[in-house]
Amino acid sequence: MRLRCVAVCAAAALLVGCGAGGGGGGTAQVWITRDRGKHVLAVRTVPAGLTGMQSLDRVAKITTRYGGRFVQSIDGVQGSLSARRDWFYFVNGIEADRSAAELRLHAGDVEWWDIRSWANGQMSVPVVVGVWPKPVEGDVLVISDRGAQDAGRALARSLHANAGRHRVLVVSRRVVFHGERDAAGKVTFTISADDALRLARNPKLARFRYEGLP
């Protein structure tokens, strides 16, 4: 797995907020998928407090490289430099900026491993929608444009929105539901009014997706 360490300090701070800092009681989840979440291989529960690598090792057979810091294969599915295909992982929807051996999961965290092609040059995907409402739940401001206020209010209620750090933009035009992350670590999701209403009713619609809703 190759990790893009862009804006490392900001990304590290965000990951600490999402669970990189320690243990405690409770459980976390490990997801394993292929091809940008199109094929779900495993969803497992692990104790909180383990490192990301320990958690993955509990639920799957893995091989590693670089002294055990990076994942080469999971349950026999192997990354390939020549094929430009590798394992990438996210914690609570945020692309990891470090080895899973250096990151520790908190209760409620979701560690998502996905093997996908990077042949199109898209090595880095800073944030995905598939763990919604993470990473913004309870720490988000919902902003609606003209014509999308009702949808914005419905989504805000489902998120327990406040004047938080992150943003969800609900727009009246048609747009693919997607997320972005700036250099300071702030996440902004953009979603159409129609999709916002659907997502407010059923947050699991976004599950395992990099962007968009079915």
CYANA upper distance limits for C-alpha pairs under 8 A (distance plus 0.5 A):
  1 MET  CA     70 PHE  CA      6.38
  1 MET  CA     71 VAL  CA      6.29
  1 MET  CA     72 GLN  CA      7.11
  1 MET  CA     79 GLY  CA      7.89
  1 MET  CA     86 ASP  CA      5.98
  1 MET  CA     87 TRP  CA      5.51
  1 MET  CA     88 PHE  CA      6.26
  2 ARG  CA     86 ASP  CA      8.00
  2 ARG  CA     87 TRP  CA      8.42
  2 ARG  CA     88 PHE  CA      7.77
  3 LEU  CA     88 PHE  CA      8.11
  3 LEU  CA     96 ALA  CA      7.69
  3 LEU  CA     97 ASP  CA      6.42
  3 LEU  CA     98 ARG  CA      7.29
  3 LEU  CA    124 SER  CA      8.20
  4 ARG  CA     97 ASP  CA      6.83
  4 ARG  CA    123 MET  CA      8.09
  4 ARG  CA    124 SER  CA      6.76
  5 CYS  CA     97 ASP  CA      5.88
  5 CYS  CA     98 ARG  CA      8.08
  6 VAL  CA     11 ALA  CA      8.38
  6 VAL  CA     97 ASP  CA      8.37
  7 ALA  CA     11 ALA  CA      6.64
  7 ALA  CA    183 ALA  CA      6.31
  7 ALA  CA    184 ALA  CA      8.37
  8 VAL  CA     12 ALA  CA      6.34
  8 VAL  CA     97 ASP  CA      7.22
  9 CYS  CA     13 ALA  CA      6.72
 10 ALA  CA     14 LEU  CA      6.88
 10 ALA  CA    183 ALA  CA      6.84
 10 ALA  CA    184 ALA  CA      5.68
 10 ALA  CA    185 GLY  CA      5.77
 11 ALA  CA     15 LEU  CA      6.70
 11 ALA  CA     97 ASP  CA      7.27
 11 ALA  CA    183 ALA  CA      8.30
 11 ALA  CA    184 ALA  CA      8.08
 11 ALA  CA    185 GLY  CA      6.13
 12 ALA  CA     16 VAL  CA      6.72
 12 ALA  CA     97 ASP  CA      7.45
 13 ALA  CA     17 GLY  CA      7.05
 13 ALA  CA    185 GLY  CA      8.05
 14 LEU  CA     18 CYS  CA      6.88
 14 LEU  CA    185 GLY  CA      6.32
 15 LEU  CA     19 GLY  CA      6.63
 15 LEU  CA     20 ALA  CA      5.89
 15 LEU  CA     91 VAL  CA      7.90
 15 LEU  CA     94 ILE  CA      7.99
 15 LEU  CA     96 ALA  CA      8.17
 16 VAL  CA     20 ALA  CA      4.82
 16 VAL  CA     21 GLY  CA      5.60
 17 GLY  CA     21 GLY  CA      8.17
 18 CYS  CA     91 VAL  CA      7.64
 18 CYS  CA     92 ASN  CA      7.01
 18 CYS  CA    106 HIS  CA      8.38
 18 CYS  CA    109 ASP  CA      7.64
 18 CYS  CA    135 PRO  CA      7.60
 19 GLY  CA     91 VAL  CA      8.38
 19 GLY  CA    104 ARG  CA      7.12
 19 GLY  CA    105 LEU  CA      5.69
 19 GLY  CA    106 HIS  CA      5.33
 19 GLY  CA    107 ALA  CA      8.47
 19 GLY  CA    109 ASP  CA      6.97
 20 ALA  CA    103 LEU  CA      5.46
 20 ALA  CA    104 ARG  CA      5.34
 20 ALA  CA    105 LEU  CA      6.37
 20 ALA  CA    106 HIS  CA      7.80
 21 GLY  CA    103 LEU  CA      7.71
 21 GLY  CA    104 ARG  CA      6.51
 21 GLY  CA    105 LEU  CA      7.97
 21 GLY  CA    106 HIS  CA      8.23
 22 GLY  CA     49 GLY  CA      6.42
 22 GLY  CA    104 ARG  CA      5.92
 22 GLY  CA    105 LEU  CA      6.91
 22 GLY  CA    106 HIS  CA      6.71
 23 GLY  CA     48 ALA  CA      6.07
 23 GLY  CA     49 GLY  CA      3.76
 23 GLY  CA     50 LEU  CA      7.33
 23 GLY  CA    104 ARG  CA      7.13
 23 GLY  CA    105 LEU  CA      6.65
 23 GLY  CA    106 HIS  CA      5.67
 23 GLY  CA    107 ALA  CA      7.93
 24 GLY  CA     48 ALA  CA      6.80
 24 GLY  CA     49 GLY  CA      6.29
 24 GLY  CA    106 HIS  CA      7.11
 24 GLY  CA    107 ALA  CA      7.51
 25 GLY  CA     47 PRO  CA      7.90
 25 GLY  CA     48 ALA  CA      6.45
 25 GLY  CA     49 GLY  CA      7.82
 25 GLY  CA    106 HIS  CA      8.48
 25 GLY  CA    107 ALA  CA      7.00
 26 GLY  CA     47 PRO  CA      6.73
 26 GLY  CA     48 ALA  CA      6.05
 26 GLY  CA    106 HIS  CA      8.33
 26 GLY  CA    107 ALA  CA      5.37
 26 GLY  CA    108 GLY  CA      7.93
 27 THR  CA     45 THR  CA      7.02
 27 THR  CA     46 VAL  CA      6.04
 27 THR  CA     47 PRO  CA      4.88
 27 THR  CA     48 ALA  CA      5.06
 27 THR  CA    106 HIS  CA      7.97
 27 THR  CA    107 ALA  CA      5.31
 27 THR  CA    108 GLY  CA      6.63
 27 THR  CA    109 ASP  CA      8.36
 28 ALA  CA     45 THR  CA      6.30
 28 ALA  CA     46 VAL  CA      5.88
 28 ALA  CA     47 PRO  CA      6.56
 28 ALA  CA     48 ALA  CA      5.88
 28 ALA  CA    105 LEU  CA      7.30
 28 ALA  CA    106 HIS  CA      7.16
 28 ALA  CA    107 ALA  CA      5.71
 28 ALA  CA    108 GLY  CA      5.43
 28 ALA  CA    109 ASP  CA      5.42
 28 ALA  CA    110 VAL  CA      6.45
 28 ALA  CA    111 GLU  CA      8.24
 29 GLN  CA     43 VAL  CA      7.52
 29 GLN  CA     44 ARG  CA      6.14
 29 GLN  CA     45 THR  CA      5.04
 29 GLN  CA     46 VAL  CA      6.49
 29 GLN  CA    108 GLY  CA      7.74
 29 GLN  CA    109 ASP  CA      6.83
 29 GLN  CA    110 VAL  CA      5.28
 29 GLN  CA    111 GLU  CA      6.63
 30 VAL  CA     42 ALA  CA      8.30
 30 VAL  CA     43 VAL  CA      6.32
 30 VAL  CA     44 ARG  CA      5.71
 30 VAL  CA     45 THR  CA      6.76
 30 VAL  CA     46 VAL  CA      7.74
 30 VAL  CA     55 SER  CA      7.67
 30 VAL  CA     56 LEU  CA      7.27
 30 VAL  CA     59 VAL  CA      8.35
 30 VAL  CA    110 VAL  CA      6.43
 30 VAL  CA    111 GLU  CA      5.32
 30 VAL  CA    112 TRP  CA      6.32
 30 VAL  CA    113 TRP  CA      8.15
 31 TRP  CA     40 VAL  CA      8.34
 31 TRP  CA     41 LEU  CA      8.28
 31 TRP  CA     42 ALA  CA      6.23
 31 TRP  CA     43 VAL  CA      5.11
 31 TRP  CA     44 ARG  CA      7.03
 31 TRP  CA    110 VAL  CA      7.77
 31 TRP  CA    111 GLU  CA      6.67
 31 TRP  CA    112 TRP  CA      5.04
 31 TRP  CA    113 TRP  CA      6.48
 32 ILE  CA     40 VAL  CA      6.82
 32 ILE  CA     41 LEU  CA      5.86
 32 ILE  CA     42 ALA  CA      5.54
 32 ILE  CA     43 VAL  CA      7.03
 32 ILE  CA    112 TRP  CA      6.50
 32 ILE  CA    113 TRP  CA      5.30
 32 ILE  CA    114 ASP  CA      6.37
 33 THR  CA     37 GLY  CA      5.63
 33 THR  CA     38 LYS  CA      7.61
 33 THR  CA     39 HIS  CA      5.97
 33 THR  CA     40 VAL  CA      4.91
 33 THR  CA     41 LEU  CA      5.61
 33 THR  CA     42 ALA  CA      7.47
 33 THR  CA    112 TRP  CA      8.26
 33 THR  CA    113 TRP  CA      6.76
 33 THR  CA    114 ASP  CA      5.22
 33 THR  CA    115 ILE  CA      7.18
 33 THR  CA    208 PHE  CA      8.40
 34 ARG  CA     38 LYS  CA      6.66
 34 ARG  CA     39 HIS  CA      5.61
 34 ARG  CA     40 VAL  CA      7.09
 34 ARG  CA     41 LEU  CA      7.81
 34 ARG  CA    114 ASP  CA      5.70
 34 ARG  CA    115 ILE  CA      5.40
 34 ARG  CA    116 ARG  CA      6.69
 35 ASP  CA     39 HIS  CA      7.19
 35 ASP  CA    114 ASP  CA      7.34
 35 ASP  CA    115 ILE  CA      6.46
 35 ASP  CA    116 ARG  CA      5.13
 35 ASP  CA    117 SER  CA      7.75
 36 ARG  CA    114 ASP  CA      6.85
 36 ARG  CA    115 ILE  CA      7.75
 36 ARG  CA    116 ARG  CA      6.54
 36 ARG  CA    208 PHE  CA      8.25
 36 ARG  CA    209 ARG  CA      7.22
 36 ARG  CA    210 TYR  CA      6.64
 37 GLY  CA    114 ASP  CA      7.06
 37 GLY  CA    208 PHE  CA      5.37
 37 GLY  CA    209 ARG  CA      6.03
 37 GLY  CA    210 TYR  CA      7.55
 38 LYS  CA    208 PHE  CA      7.80
 38 LYS  CA    209 ARG  CA      7.87
 40 VAL  CA    208 PHE  CA      8.28
 44 ARG  CA     59 VAL  CA      7.16
 46 VAL  CA     55 SER  CA      6.75
 46 VAL  CA     58 ARG  CA      8.11
 47 PRO  CA     55 SER  CA      8.42
 47 PRO  CA    107 ALA  CA      8.26
 48 ALA  CA    105 LEU  CA      6.03
 48 ALA  CA    106 HIS  CA      5.59
 48 ALA  CA    107 ALA  CA      5.55
 48 ALA  CA    108 GLY  CA      8.43
 49 GLY  CA    104 ARG  CA      6.40
 49 GLY  CA    105 LEU  CA      5.81
 49 GLY  CA    106 HIS  CA      6.38
 49 GLY  CA    107 ALA  CA      8.23
 50 LEU  CA     54 GLN  CA      6.35
 50 LEU  CA     55 SER  CA      6.42
 50 LEU  CA    104 ARG  CA      6.07
 50 LEU  CA    105 LEU  CA      6.40
 51 THR  CA     55 SER  CA      6.61
 51 THR  CA    100 ALA  CA      7.11
 51 THR  CA    101 ALA  CA      6.23
 51 THR  CA    102 GLU  CA      7.17
 51 THR  CA    103 LEU  CA      5.80
 51 THR  CA    104 ARG  CA      4.52
 51 THR  CA    105 LEU  CA      6.52
 52 GLY  CA     56 LEU  CA      6.73
 52 GLY  CA    100 ALA  CA      5.05
 52 GLY  CA    101 ALA  CA      6.40
 52 GLY  CA    102 GLU  CA      8.01
 52 GLY  CA    103 LEU  CA      6.15
 52 GLY  CA    104 ARG  CA      6.34
 52 GLY  CA    105 LEU  CA      7.00
 52 GLY  CA    111 GLU  CA      7.60
 53 MET  CA     57 ASP  CA      6.56
 53 MET  CA    100 ALA  CA      5.43
 53 MET  CA    101 ALA  CA      5.40
 54 GLN  CA     58 ARG  CA      6.74
 54 GLN  CA    101 ALA  CA      7.79
 55 SER  CA     59 VAL  CA      7.35
 56 LEU  CA     60 ALA  CA      6.55
 56 LEU  CA     62 ILE  CA      8.25
 57 ASP  CA     61 LYS  CA      6.74
 57 ASP  CA     62 ILE  CA      6.73
 60 ALA  CA     74 ILE  CA      6.87
 60 ALA  CA     75 ASP  CA      6.35
 61 LYS  CA     74 ILE  CA      6.25
 61 LYS  CA     75 ASP  CA      5.32
 61 LYS  CA     76 GLY  CA      7.97
 62 ILE  CA     71 VAL  CA      7.58
 62 ILE  CA     72 GLN  CA      7.89
 62 ILE  CA     73 SER  CA      5.95
 62 ILE  CA     74 ILE  CA      5.03
 62 ILE  CA     75 ASP  CA      6.55
 62 ILE  CA     76 GLY  CA      8.01
 63 THR  CA     71 VAL  CA      6.65
 63 THR  CA     72 GLN  CA      5.93
 63 THR  CA     73 SER  CA      5.66
 63 THR  CA     74 ILE  CA      7.27
 64 THR  CA     68 GLY  CA      5.48
 64 THR  CA     69 ARG  CA      7.27
 64 THR  CA     70 PHE  CA      5.93
 64 THR  CA     71 VAL  CA      4.90
 64 THR  CA     72 GLN  CA      5.38
 64 THR  CA     73 SER  CA      7.45
 65 ARG  CA     69 ARG  CA      6.88
 65 ARG  CA     70 PHE  CA      5.95
 65 ARG  CA     71 VAL  CA      6.89
 65 ARG  CA     72 GLN  CA      6.77
 66 TYR  CA     70 PHE  CA      6.79
 68 GLY  CA    101 ALA  CA      8.19
 69 ARG  CA     99 SER  CA      5.97
 69 ARG  CA    100 ALA  CA      7.38
 69 ARG  CA    101 ALA  CA      6.25
 70 PHE  CA     99 SER  CA      6.50
 70 PHE  CA    100 ALA  CA      7.67
 70 PHE  CA    101 ALA  CA      8.41
 71 VAL  CA     87 TRP  CA      7.44
 72 GLN  CA     78 GLN  CA      6.31
 72 GLN  CA     79 GLY  CA      6.24
 72 GLN  CA     86 ASP  CA      8.26
 72 GLN  CA     87 TRP  CA      7.78
 73 SER  CA     77 VAL  CA      5.68
 73 SER  CA     78 GLN  CA      4.59
 73 SER  CA     79 GLY  CA      6.73
 73 SER  CA     87 TRP  CA      8.15
 74 ILE  CA     78 GLN  CA      7.14
 78 GLN  CA     86 ASP  CA      7.81
 78 GLN  CA     87 TRP  CA      8.45
 79 GLY  CA     84 ARG  CA      8.37
 79 GLY  CA     85 ARG  CA      5.83
 79 GLY  CA     86 ASP  CA      4.63
 79 GLY  CA     87 TRP  CA      6.68
 79 GLY  CA    115 ILE  CA      7.86
 80 SER  CA     84 ARG  CA      6.34
 80 SER  CA     85 ARG  CA      5.71
 80 SER  CA     86 ASP  CA      6.64
 81 LEU  CA     85 ARG  CA      6.96
 81 LEU  CA     86 ASP  CA      8.06
 83 ALA  CA    117 SER  CA      8.25
 83 ALA  CA    119 ALA  CA      8.16
 84 ARG  CA    117 SER  CA      6.25
 84 ARG  CA    118 TRP  CA      6.01
 84 ARG  CA    119 ALA  CA      5.80
 85 ARG  CA    115 ILE  CA      7.35
 85 ARG  CA    116 ARG  CA      5.97
 85 ARG  CA    117 SER  CA      4.73
 85 ARG  CA    118 TRP  CA      6.39
 85 ARG  CA    119 ALA  CA      7.85
 86 ASP  CA    115 ILE  CA      5.79
 86 ASP  CA    116 ARG  CA      6.34
 86 ASP  CA    117 SER  CA      7.11
 86 ASP  CA    118 TRP  CA      8.11
 87 TRP  CA    113 TRP  CA      7.06
 87 TRP  CA    114 ASP  CA      6.07
 87 TRP  CA    115 ILE  CA      4.66
 87 TRP  CA    116 ARG  CA      7.15
 88 PHE  CA     95 GLU  CA      8.45
 88 PHE  CA    113 TRP  CA      6.28
 88 PHE  CA    114 ASP  CA      5.96
 88 PHE  CA    115 ILE  CA      6.62
 88 PHE  CA    116 ARG  CA      8.15
 89 TYR  CA     95 GLU  CA      6.71
 89 TYR  CA     96 ALA  CA      6.56
 89 TYR  CA    111 GLU  CA      7.51
 89 TYR  CA    112 TRP  CA      5.86
 89 TYR  CA    113 TRP  CA      4.84
 89 TYR  CA    114 ASP  CA      6.60
 90 PHE  CA     94 ILE  CA      5.52
 90 PHE  CA     95 GLU  CA      4.86
 90 PHE  CA     96 ALA  CA      5.75
 90 PHE  CA    110 VAL  CA      8.48
 90 PHE  CA    111 GLU  CA      6.36
 90 PHE  CA    112 TRP  CA      5.63
 90 PHE  CA    113 TRP  CA      7.15
 91 VAL  CA     95 GLU  CA      7.09
 91 VAL  CA     96 ALA  CA      6.98
 91 VAL  CA    109 ASP  CA      7.40
 91 VAL  CA    110 VAL  CA      6.15
 91 VAL  CA    111 GLU  CA      5.18
 91 VAL  CA    112 TRP  CA      6.83
 92 ASN  CA    109 ASP  CA      6.52
 92 ASN  CA    110 VAL  CA      5.61
 92 ASN  CA    111 GLU  CA      7.09
 92 ASN  CA    112 TRP  CA      8.32
 92 ASN  CA    131 VAL  CA      6.53
 92 ASN  CA    134 LYS  CA      5.98
 92 ASN  CA    135 PRO  CA      6.04
 93 GLY  CA    110 VAL  CA      8.36
 93 GLY  CA    112 TRP  CA      8.30
 93 GLY  CA    127 VAL  CA      6.07
 93 GLY  CA    128 VAL  CA      5.67
 93 GLY  CA    129 VAL  CA      7.04
 93 GLY  CA    130 GLY  CA      7.19
 93 GLY  CA    131 VAL  CA      5.92
 93 GLY  CA    132 TRP  CA      8.09
 93 GLY  CA    134 LYS  CA      6.95
 93 GLY  CA    135 PRO  CA      6.77
 94 ILE  CA    126 PRO  CA      6.56
 94 ILE  CA    127 VAL  CA      5.22
 94 ILE  CA    128 VAL  CA      7.26
 94 ILE  CA    135 PRO  CA      7.95
 95 GLU  CA    124 SER  CA      8.29
 95 GLU  CA    125 VAL  CA      6.98
 95 GLU  CA    126 PRO  CA      5.46
 95 GLU  CA    127 VAL  CA      6.33
 95 GLU  CA    128 VAL  CA      8.49
 98 ARG  CA    102 GLU  CA      7.28
 98 ARG  CA    103 LEU  CA      7.96
 99 SER  CA    103 LEU  CA      7.47
100 ALA  CA    104 ARG  CA      8.43
105 LEU  CA    109 ASP  CA      6.66
110 VAL  CA    131 VAL  CA      7.91
118 TRP  CA    122 GLN  CA      5.83
118 TRP  CA    123 MET  CA      5.76
126 PRO  CA    180 GLU  CA      7.30
126 PRO  CA    181 ARG  CA      6.84
127 VAL  CA    179 GLY  CA      6.23
127 VAL  CA    180 GLU  CA      6.49
127 VAL  CA    181 ARG  CA      7.06
127 VAL  CA    187 VAL  CA      8.27
127 VAL  CA    210 TYR  CA      8.39
128 VAL  CA    178 HIS  CA      7.46
128 VAL  CA    179 GLY  CA      6.53
128 VAL  CA    209 ARG  CA      7.55
128 VAL  CA    210 TYR  CA      5.09
128 VAL  CA    211 GLU  CA      6.69
129 VAL  CA    133 PRO  CA      8.49
129 VAL  CA    177 PHE  CA      8.14
129 VAL  CA    178 HIS  CA      6.81
129 VAL  CA    179 GLY  CA      7.00
129 VAL  CA    206 ALA  CA      6.64
129 VAL  CA    207 ARG  CA      7.90
129 VAL  CA    208 PHE  CA      8.31
129 VAL  CA    209 ARG  CA      6.57
129 VAL  CA    210 TYR  CA      6.02
129 VAL  CA    211 GLU  CA      6.03
129 VAL  CA    212 GLY  CA      8.14
130 GLY  CA    206 ALA  CA      5.50
130 GLY  CA    207 ARG  CA      4.72
130 GLY  CA    208 PHE  CA      4.81
130 GLY  CA    209 ARG  CA      4.83
130 GLY  CA    210 TYR  CA      6.27
130 GLY  CA    211 GLU  CA      7.74
131 VAL  CA    135 PRO  CA      8.17
131 VAL  CA    206 ALA  CA      7.68
131 VAL  CA    207 ARG  CA      6.27
131 VAL  CA    208 PHE  CA      7.27
132 TRP  CA    203 PRO  CA      7.11
132 TRP  CA    204 LYS  CA      7.86
132 TRP  CA    206 ALA  CA      6.86
132 TRP  CA    207 ARG  CA      7.34
133 PRO  CA    137 GLU  CA      5.82
133 PRO  CA    159 LEU  CA      7.55
133 PRO  CA    203 PRO  CA      7.49
136 VAL  CA    140 VAL  CA      6.01
136 VAL  CA    166 HIS  CA      6.57
136 VAL  CA    167 ARG  CA      8.21
136 VAL  CA    187 VAL  CA      8.02
137 GLU  CA    159 LEU  CA      5.73
137 GLU  CA    160 HIS  CA      7.37
137 GLU  CA    161 ALA  CA      7.59
138 GLY  CA    159 LEU  CA      6.61
138 GLY  CA    160 HIS  CA      5.86
138 GLY  CA    161 ALA  CA      5.99
138 GLY  CA    162 ASN  CA      7.27
138 GLY  CA    164 GLY  CA      7.83
139 ASP  CA    161 ALA  CA      7.08
139 ASP  CA    162 ASN  CA      6.97
139 ASP  CA    163 ALA  CA      7.74
139 ASP  CA    164 GLY  CA      4.70
139 ASP  CA    165 ARG  CA      6.28
139 ASP  CA    166 HIS  CA      6.73
140 VAL  CA    159 LEU  CA      8.34
140 VAL  CA    161 ALA  CA      5.80
140 VAL  CA    162 ASN  CA      6.25
140 VAL  CA    163 ALA  CA      6.67
140 VAL  CA    164 GLY  CA      4.55
140 VAL  CA    165 ARG  CA      6.19
140 VAL  CA    166 HIS  CA      5.05
140 VAL  CA    167 ARG  CA      5.80
140 VAL  CA    168 VAL  CA      7.54
141 LEU  CA    156 ALA  CA      8.28
141 LEU  CA    161 ALA  CA      6.23
141 LEU  CA    162 ASN  CA      5.96
141 LEU  CA    163 ALA  CA      5.51
141 LEU  CA    164 GLY  CA      5.76
141 LEU  CA    165 ARG  CA      7.73
141 LEU  CA    166 HIS  CA      6.79
141 LEU  CA    167 ARG  CA      5.47
141 LEU  CA    168 VAL  CA      6.86
142 VAL  CA    152 GLY  CA      6.96
142 VAL  CA    153 ARG  CA      8.39
142 VAL  CA    155 LEU  CA      8.23
142 VAL  CA    156 ALA  CA      6.39
142 VAL  CA    161 ALA  CA      7.22
142 VAL  CA    162 ASN  CA      8.46
142 VAL  CA    167 ARG  CA      6.36
142 VAL  CA    168 VAL  CA      5.25
142 VAL  CA    169 LEU  CA      6.58
142 VAL  CA    170 VAL  CA      7.76
143 ILE  CA    152 GLY  CA      7.32
143 ILE  CA    167 ARG  CA      7.75
143 ILE  CA    168 VAL  CA      6.65
143 ILE  CA    169 LEU  CA      5.48
143 ILE  CA    170 VAL  CA      6.61
144 SER  CA    148 ALA  CA      6.04
144 SER  CA    149 GLN  CA      5.84
144 SER  CA    151 ALA  CA      8.46
144 SER  CA    152 GLY  CA      5.92
144 SER  CA    169 LEU  CA      6.43
144 SER  CA    170 VAL  CA      5.15
144 SER  CA    171 VAL  CA      6.53
145 ASP  CA    149 GLN  CA      7.14
145 ASP  CA    169 LEU  CA      8.40
145 ASP  CA    170 VAL  CA      7.02
145 ASP  CA    171 VAL  CA      5.92
145 ASP  CA    172 SER  CA      7.15
146 ARG  CA    171 VAL  CA      8.31
146 ARG  CA    172 SER  CA      7.55
147 GLY  CA    171 VAL  CA      8.31
147 GLY  CA    172 SER  CA      6.19
148 ALA  CA    152 GLY  CA      6.57
148 ALA  CA    170 VAL  CA      6.85
148 ALA  CA    171 VAL  CA      6.37
148 ALA  CA    172 SER  CA      5.71
148 ALA  CA    193 ALA  CA      5.84
149 GLN  CA    153 ARG  CA      6.62
149 GLN  CA    170 VAL  CA      8.48
150 ASP  CA    154 ALA  CA      6.80
151 ALA  CA    155 LEU  CA      6.70
151 ALA  CA    170 VAL  CA      7.86
151 ALA  CA    193 ALA  CA      5.81
151 ALA  CA    194 ASP  CA      7.70
151 ALA  CA    196 ALA  CA      6.29
151 ALA  CA    197 LEU  CA      5.75
152 GLY  CA    156 ALA  CA      6.50
152 GLY  CA    170 VAL  CA      6.31
152 GLY  CA    193 ALA  CA      7.64
152 GLY  CA    196 ALA  CA      7.47
152 GLY  CA    197 LEU  CA      8.45
153 ARG  CA    157 ARG  CA      6.71
154 ALA  CA    158 SER  CA      6.99
154 ALA  CA    196 ALA  CA      8.26
154 ALA  CA    197 LEU  CA      7.04
154 ALA  CA    200 ALA  CA      6.62
155 LEU  CA    159 LEU  CA      6.78
155 LEU  CA    196 ALA  CA      6.51
155 LEU  CA    197 LEU  CA      7.12
155 LEU  CA    199 LEU  CA      7.78
155 LEU  CA    200 ALA  CA      5.37
156 ALA  CA    160 HIS  CA      6.49
156 ALA  CA    161 ALA  CA      5.49
157 ARG  CA    161 ALA  CA      6.97
158 SER  CA    200 ALA  CA      6.13
165 ARG  CA    186 LYS  CA      7.12
166 HIS  CA    186 LYS  CA      6.00
166 HIS  CA    187 VAL  CA      5.64
166 HIS  CA    188 THR  CA      6.50
167 ARG  CA    186 LYS  CA      8.42
167 ARG  CA    187 VAL  CA      6.91
167 ARG  CA    188 THR  CA      5.17
167 ARG  CA    189 PHE  CA      6.85
168 VAL  CA    188 THR  CA      6.12
168 VAL  CA    189 PHE  CA      5.19
168 VAL  CA    190 THR  CA      6.30
168 VAL  CA    191 ILE  CA      8.00
169 LEU  CA    188 THR  CA      7.79
169 LEU  CA    189 PHE  CA      6.64
169 LEU  CA    190 THR  CA      5.20
169 LEU  CA    191 ILE  CA      6.77
170 VAL  CA    190 THR  CA      6.62
170 VAL  CA    191 ILE  CA      5.64
170 VAL  CA    192 SER  CA      6.06
170 VAL  CA    193 ALA  CA      6.22
170 VAL  CA    196 ALA  CA      7.44
171 VAL  CA    175 VAL  CA      8.46
171 VAL  CA    190 THR  CA      7.91
171 VAL  CA    191 ILE  CA      6.79
171 VAL  CA    192 SER  CA      5.41
171 VAL  CA    193 ALA  CA      6.19
172 SER  CA    192 SER  CA      6.31
172 SER  CA    193 ALA  CA      5.90
173 ARG  CA    192 SER  CA      6.65
173 ARG  CA    193 ALA  CA      8.15
174 ARG  CA    192 SER  CA      6.03
175 VAL  CA    190 THR  CA      8.17
175 VAL  CA    191 ILE  CA      6.76
175 VAL  CA    192 SER  CA      6.06
176 VAL  CA    190 THR  CA      8.30
176 VAL  CA    191 ILE  CA      7.08
176 VAL  CA    192 SER  CA      7.87
176 VAL  CA    211 GLU  CA      7.46
176 VAL  CA    212 GLY  CA      5.59
176 VAL  CA    213 LEU  CA      8.31
177 PHE  CA    189 PHE  CA      7.68
177 PHE  CA    190 THR  CA      6.17
177 PHE  CA    191 ILE  CA      5.01
177 PHE  CA    192 SER  CA      7.48
177 PHE  CA    195 ASP  CA      8.18
177 PHE  CA    211 GLU  CA      6.18
177 PHE  CA    212 GLY  CA      4.98
177 PHE  CA    213 LEU  CA      7.37
178 HIS  CA    189 PHE  CA      6.13
178 HIS  CA    190 THR  CA      6.16
178 HIS  CA    191 ILE  CA      7.39
178 HIS  CA    210 TYR  CA      8.15
178 HIS  CA    211 GLU  CA      5.41
178 HIS  CA    212 GLY  CA      6.84
179 GLY  CA    187 VAL  CA      7.33
179 GLY  CA    188 THR  CA      6.09
179 GLY  CA    189 PHE  CA      4.69
179 GLY  CA    190 THR  CA      6.88
179 GLY  CA    211 GLU  CA      8.03
180 GLU  CA    187 VAL  CA      6.18
180 GLU  CA    188 THR  CA      5.79
180 GLU  CA    189 PHE  CA      6.88
181 ARG  CA    185 GLY  CA      6.29
181 ARG  CA    186 LYS  CA      6.00
181 ARG  CA    187 VAL  CA      4.95
181 ARG  CA    188 THR  CA      6.82
182 ASP  CA    186 LYS  CA      6.04
182 ASP  CA    187 VAL  CA      7.21
191 ILE  CA    195 ASP  CA      6.93
191 ILE  CA    196 ALA  CA      6.67
192 SER  CA    196 ALA  CA      6.52
193 ALA  CA    197 LEU  CA      6.86
194 ASP  CA    198 ARG  CA      7.01
195 ASP  CA    199 LEU  CA      6.47
195 ASP  CA    213 LEU  CA      7.93
196 ALA  CA    200 ALA  CA      6.51
197 LEU  CA    201 ARG  CA      6.93
198 ARG  CA    202 ASN  CA      6.69
198 ARG  CA    203 PRO  CA      8.47
198 ARG  CA    205 LEU  CA      8.48
199 LEU  CA    203 PRO  CA      5.35
199 LEU  CA    204 LYS  CA      8.07
199 LEU  CA    205 LEU  CA      6.92
199 LEU  CA    206 ALA  CA      8.10
203 PRO  CA    207 ARG  CA      8.40
205 LEU  CA    213 LEU  CA      6.75
205 LEU  CA    214 PRO  CA      7.51
206 ALA  CA    211 GLU  CA      8.27
206 ALA  CA    212 GLY  CA      7.67
206 ALA  CA    213 LEU  CA      6.11
206 ALA  CA    214 PRO  CA      8.28
209 ARG  CA    213 LEU  CA      8.07
